[in-house]
């Protein structure tokens, strides 16, 4: 006996998911999308001055085309700031991620003691705001206020000049390493804890040592986490602002355009040229986007593909 076909399902339009998403969409639009769009709009504008620019109506905002972008791309201050940030990043990222990986491997070892306390102690500097950390380290770098320089002076030794010359890169990188290692360590350590214990047991049965397990099993299996932390570190390096800005009053070695974002701040809020600053910020955002996703294109697919 043939059975009757079930009635067709009615497609119902549910508003509940969109209601839950609405606050996030509104906040994203107001706090990110609209400011970014407005900055892009300002980057194509400029002030046109008639005569001496003193009378009423002598200054008017008008279309600038690509002139702001041409000025930004040919600005030697922006190019020099970019070069300084690249040197800073070359010192910072390998050291910070290397320490984060080392600490994560040590905390993941079976015989480690005080694991919870060590994890919190390593992560704690990340909870300190960057401005506060920069001020603390800045006074430790000053020979007149640092206890380290005082002790070296008592021993008849002179300390390094960390607030001038090439020592400035070391001083800034040290602040970022101190503050960022804990966060990256937690990301890598969490990935290590997700590896099944059976994998380690099989390796030990095959005669692998703890060092071999770390090099041949743990590190390859946490490669996606390493790619993720490198991605975040790369973006943070290209957008460095708080550390050099906070240390600038303590030394003459940091100019107002030491990093690209410092130049944007100088142009917008010191010189009052928001149009040039908007164009420069768009250029920085575009370069950061290209470099970041270019890195993910080259490395990310391989790293995440190996885990599938």
ZIVENMO-V633796 format. One line per field, one symbol per residue. ss: DSSP state (H for helix, E for strand, - for the rest). A space follows every 10 residues. Layout:
ss->???
This chain:
ss->---------- -----HHHHH HHHHHHHHHH HHHHHHHHHH HH--EEEEE- --------EE EEE---HHHH HHH--HHHHH HHHHHHHHHH HHHHHHHHHH HHHHHHHH-- ----HHHHHH HHHHHHH--H HHHHHHHHHH H-----HHHH HHHH------ ------HHHH HHHHHHHHHH HHHHHHHHHH HHH---HHHH HHHHH----H HHHHHHHHHH H-HHHHHHHH HHHHHHHH-- -HHHHHHHHH ---------H HHHHHHHHHH ---HHHHHHH HHHHHHHHHH HHHHHHHHHH HHHHH---
